[in-house]
Amino acid sequence: MSETTTGASYAAAGVDIEAGDRAVELMKEWVRKTRRPEVLGGLGGFAGLFDASALKRYERPLLASATDGVGTKVDLARKMGVYDTIGHDLVGMVVDDLVVCGAEPLFMTDYICVGKVHPERVAAIVKGIAEGCVLAGCALVGGETAEHPGLLGEDDFDVAGAGTGVVEADRLLGADRIRTGDAVIAMASSGLHSNGYSLVRHVVFDRAGWALDREVAEFGRTLGEELLEPTKIYSLDCLALTRTTDVHAFSHITGGGLAANLARVIPDGLHATVDRSTWTPGAVFDVVGTAGQVERLELEKTLNMGVGMMAVVPADSVDSALTTLADRGVDAWVAGEITERGAHSTGAALTGDYASNG
């Protein structure tokens, strides 16, 4: 009597190559929407190609690169079964780091890691990334979807991305351009963006015991809908600002809060003062603070408090800067100024109290 045995296989180990191929087919339509004239080829190659001869128009092109993810916000997307917005967050976190130095985002690549490939789900994630790239003006030239059975649950996933941009050397923005008397312009965030979600999740789930489908009056929608609000992408707005205004520096307000991120572009000897009374943070910041009894300093070190990007411009350029941003539908205002640094001052500080909704 013979005994039949079945050998090990990749599929038996939990990796479905056919599902991965199906996901690639589904995402091709969205990737095509991000195409720039410099992009060669399409999906399916081992590398994305970008025609660098387009950089010949620059006198001295500087390439800028950035990489990031979206942190534990992916857990909320998984729990809500909403996969087509998290890509906006990923693009925003990458391209708005690039534009801080004045670089135009050229292209991105992504990495999606899943416990099990669900083709439609992966395609939805890529759809969001592609839509974000369109908003940022950059191409999505490639990526990788990795299936990790045994390490991730079937519904678990994570995303990361990397981007490349270019800026003319003599138009590079940064601390060396900032002068005493410059104004600090704040640009409103769309909400929490993609930082501080470990704190937020701890507050709303562990301390408050709320569910994602809870209707929150202050939000005018459910908790989950508020928490999944996509990160605003500022890159094209910032680039437009550099064409109309003498911008000295940008600061992308991400993890670490407003003061710490602004301080990163303030040179030694100077100090940025930001007046809280010039804006009212969105309801989500007050709700998180109240529900978790989070001290204001802790909130400000963790969340963006309603400001997603800041620009430092000469005082006589404020009007043109605000006009440019208003024309593009960006809510912006003068939030502070640059002064000489005192004996006990740091690079940037917040003063005053936030304006109330009343």
C-alpha positions in Angstrom: 0.0 0.0 0.0 1.5 3.3 -1.0 1.2 6.5 1.1 0.5 9.8 -0.6 2.3 12.8 0.8 1.9 16.5 -0.1 5.1 18.6 -0.2 5.3 22.1 1.2 4.4 25.0 -1.1 4.4 28.8 -1.0 0.6 28.8 -1.1 0.5 26.4 1.9 2.7 28.7 3.8 0.2 31.5 3.2 1.5 33.4 0.2 -0.9 33.8 -2.7 1.1 34.8 -5.8 -2.0 34.9 -8.0 -3.8 37.3 -5.6 -0.7 39.6 -5.8 -0.8 39.5 -9.5 -4.5 40.4 -9.4 -3.8 43.3 -7.1 -1.3 44.7 -9.6 -3.8 44.5 -12.4 -6.4 46.4 -10.3 -4.0 49.2 -9.3 -2.6 49.9 -12.8 -5.5 52.2 -13.7 -4.8 54.4 -10.7 -1.1 54.5 -11.1 -1.6 55.7 -14.7 -3.4 58.8 -13.4 -0.2 60.0 -11.7 2.0 59.8 -14.8 4.3 62.7 -15.6 5.9 63.1 -19.0 9.3 62.2 -17.5 8.1 58.7 -16.5 9.2 55.8 -18.7 7.5 52.4 -18.9 4.8 51.2 -16.5 4.1 48.8 -13.7 5.6 45.4 -13.8 9.3 46.2 -14.1 11.9 45.8 -11.4 12.4 49.5 -11.1 10.6 52.7 -11.9 12.2 54.9 -14.5 12.3 58.7 -14.6 14.0 60.7 -17.4 16.6 62.7 -15.6 17.3 64.8 -18.7 14.3 66.9 -17.6 16.7 68.3 -14.9 18.9 69.9 -17.6 16.8 73.1 -17.3 18.3 73.5 -13.8 21.6 75.3 -13.4 22.5 73.2 -10.3 19.7 70.8 -9.5 19.7 69.4 -5.9 17.8 66.2 -5.4 15.8 65.9 -2.2 14.6 62.6 -0.8 12.2 61.7 2.1 10.6 58.6 3.4 7.8 58.0 5.9 4.7 56.0 6.9 1.4 56.9 8.6 2.0 55.2 12.0 -0.9 53.6 13.9 -3.5 55.4 11.8 -3.5 52.2 9.6 -5.2 50.4 12.6 -8.2 52.7 12.3 -8.4 52.2 8.6 -8.4 48.4 9.2 -11.0 48.5 11.9 -13.3 50.7 9.7 -12.7 48.8 6.6 -11.8 52.0 4.8 -8.7 51.6 2.6 -8.8 54.4 0.0 -7.8 57.4 2.2 -4.7 56.2 4.0 -2.7 56.7 0.8 -3.4 60.4 1.0 -1.8 60.4 4.4 1.2 58.6 3.1 1.8 61.0 0.3 1.3 64.0 2.5 3.8 62.9 5.0 6.5 62.4 2.3 6.0 65.2 -0.2 5.4 67.9 2.4 8.8 67.0 3.9 10.3 67.5 0.5 8.7 70.8 -0.2 10.1 72.3 3.1 13.4 72.9 1.3 11.6 74.2 -1.8 11.8 71.0 -3.7 9.2 70.0 -6.3 8.2 66.4 -5.7 9.0 64.4 -8.8 8.1 60.8 -8.0 7.2 58.3 -5.2 7.4 54.6 -4.6 5.4 52.8 -2.0 5.7 49.7 0.1 2.5 47.9 1.3 2.9 45.0 3.8 -0.1 42.8 4.4 -0.9 39.6 6.3 -2.9 38.3 3.4 -3.3 39.8 -0.1 -6.9 40.9 -0.7 -6.5 42.3 -4.2 -9.4 44.8 -4.0 -8.1 46.1 -0.6 -4.5 46.5 -1.9 -5.9 48.3 -5.0 -7.9 50.6 -2.8 -4.8 51.5 -0.8 -2.9 52.2 -4.0 -5.8 54.3 -5.3 -5.5 56.6 -2.3 -1.7 56.8 -2.9 -2.3 57.7 -6.6 -4.9 60.3 -5.7 -2.5 61.8 -3.2 0.3 61.9 -5.9 -2.1 63.7 -8.3 -2.7 66.3 -5.5 1.0 66.6 -5.0 1.9 66.8 -8.7 4.2 63.8 -8.5 4.3 60.5 -10.2 3.9 57.1 -8.6 6.6 55.1 -10.5 6.5 51.8 -8.6 6.1 50.0 -5.4 6.1 46.6 -3.6 3.3 44.6 -2.0 4.6 42.0 0.5 2.6 39.2 2.0 3.7 38.3 5.5 1.6 35.4 6.8 2.4 34.4 10.3 3.8 37.8 11.2 0.7 39.8 10.4 -2.9 38.8 10.8 -5.0 38.3 7.7 -6.5 41.8 7.9 -3.4 43.6 9.2 -1.3 45.9 6.9 1.2 48.8 7.0 2.3 51.3 4.4 5.4 53.3 3.8 6.7 55.4 0.9 9.7 57.3 -0.4 9.8 60.3 -2.6 12.3 62.3 -4.6 12.2 66.0 -5.5 14.4 68.6 -7.0 15.2 72.2 -6.2 17.5 74.8 -7.8 20.5 75.2 -5.5 20.2 79.0 -5.3 16.5 78.6 -4.4 17.1 76.2 -1.5 15.0 77.3 1.5 16.1 77.0 5.1 17.4 78.6 8.2 20.1 80.6 6.5 17.5 82.8 4.8 15.5 83.7 7.9 16.0 87.3 9.3 14.8 89.2 12.3 11.4 90.7 11.6 10.2 87.9 9.3 6.6 86.9 9.7 5.4 83.3 10.5 2.4 82.3 8.4 0.3 79.3 9.6 -1.6 77.0 7.2 -4.6 75.2 8.7 -4.5 71.4 9.0 -7.4 69.2 8.0 -7.3 67.5 11.4 -4.9 65.2 13.2 -3.1 64.4 10.0 -0.9 61.3 10.6 0.8 61.9 13.9 0.0 61.2 17.5 -2.4 58.4 16.9 -0.9 56.2 19.7 -2.0 58.9 22.1 -5.3 59.5 20.4 -6.2 55.8 20.3 -5.2 55.4 24.0 -7.5 58.3 24.9 -10.6 57.4 22.9 -10.4 53.6 23.2 -8.7 52.8 26.5 -9.6 55.8 28.6 -13.0 57.0 27.2 -14.1 53.5 25.9 -15.6 55.0 22.7 -16.4 53.0 19.6 -15.5 54.2 16.1 -19.2 54.5 15.1 -19.9 56.8 18.1 -21.6 60.0 16.9 -19.6 63.0 18.3 -21.6 66.2 18.3 -18.5 68.4 18.2 -17.4 66.7 14.9 -20.8 66.5 13.3 -19.9 62.9 12.3 -18.7 59.7 13.8 -15.5 59.3 15.7 -14.1 57.0 13.1 -14.8 59.4 10.2 -13.1 62.3 12.1 -10.0 60.2 12.9 -9.7 59.0 9.3 -9.8 62.5 7.8 -6.9 62.5 5.3 -3.8 64.5 5.8 -3.8 67.8 3.8 -1.2 67.9 1.1 0.4 71.3 0.8 3.2 70.7 -1.8 1.6 72.5 -4.8 0.4 75.3 -2.5 3.9 75.8 -1.1 5.5 75.7 -4.6 3.0 78.3 -5.8 3.9 80.5 -2.8 7.6 80.3 -3.7 6.7 81.6 -7.2 4.8 84.7 -5.9 6.5 85.4 -2.6 10.0 85.7 -1.2 9.7 82.6 1.1 12.6 82.1 3.5 11.6 78.7 5.0 8.8 76.2 5.5 8.1 73.9 8.4 6.0 70.8 8.1 4.2 70.3 11.4 4.3 66.6 12.2 5.4 64.5 15.2 6.8 66.6 17.9 4.3 69.4 17.5 4.3 72.9 16.2 7.1 74.5 18.3 9.6 71.7 17.9 9.1 71.5 14.1 9.3 75.2 13.6 12.5 75.3 15.7 14.2 73.0 13.2 14.3 75.8 10.6 15.2 78.7 13.0 18.9 79.6 12.9 21.0 80.1 16.0 20.6 83.5 17.5 17.0 83.9 16.3 13.7 83.0 17.9 10.2 82.3 16.6 7.2 83.4 18.7 3.8 82.0 17.7 0.7 83.5 19.2 -2.0 80.9 20.0 -4.7 83.5 20.0 -4.5 83.9 16.2 -6.4 80.6 15.7 -8.9 78.2 17.1 -7.8 74.5 17.0 -10.3 72.1 15.5 -12.8 70.3 17.8 -10.8 67.1 17.7 -7.9 68.6 19.7 -10.2 69.8 22.5 -12.1 66.5 22.5 -8.9 64.4 22.8 -7.5 66.7 25.5 -10.7 66.7 27.5 -11.5 63.0 27.2 -8.0 62.0 28.2 -7.3 64.9 30.6 -4.2 65.5 28.5 -2.2 68.6 29.6 -1.9 71.3 27.0 1.9 70.9 26.8 1.5 67.2 26.1 -1.1 67.9 23.4 1.2 70.5 21.8 4.2 68.1 21.8 2.2 65.4 20.1 -0.5 66.9 17.8 -0.4 69.7 15.2 -3.1 71.7 17.1 -4.7 72.8 13.8 -1.6 73.9 11.9 -0.1 71.6 9.3 2.5 73.8 7.6 4.2 77.1 8.4 6.0 79.6 6.1 8.5 82.2 7.1 8.4 85.2 4.9 9.6 88.8 5.0 7.1 91.2 6.7 6.6 93.0 3.4 5.6 89.8 1.7 2.8 88.9 4.0 0.0 90.3 1.9 1.1 88.6 -1.3 1.6 85.3 0.6 -1.9 85.4 2.1 -3.4 86.3 -1.2 -1.7 83.4 -3.0 -2.8 80.9 -0.4 -6.4 82.3 -0.3 -6.6 82.1 -4.1 -5.7 78.4 -3.7 -8.3 77.8 -1.0 -5.8 77.4 1.8 -6.9 78.8 5.2 -3.8 80.8 6.3 -3.0 83.6 8.7 -0.1 85.5 10.4 0.7 83.5 13.5 4.0 84.9 14.7 7.3 86.6 14.1 11.0 86.1 14.2 13.0 88.0 16.8 16.5 87.9 18.2 17.0 85.1 20.7 17.1 86.1 24.3 19.3 84.5 27.0 16.7 82.0 28.0 14.7 81.5 24.8 14.7 78.4 22.6 14.3 78.2 18.8 10.5 78.6 18.9 7.7 79.0 21.5 4.0 79.4 21.7 2.5 82.3 23.7 -1.0 83.4 24.7 -4.2 81.3 24.7 -6.1 79.8 21.8 -9.0 81.8 20.5 -12.3 80.3 21.5 -15.1 79.2 19.1 -17.3 81.8 20.8 
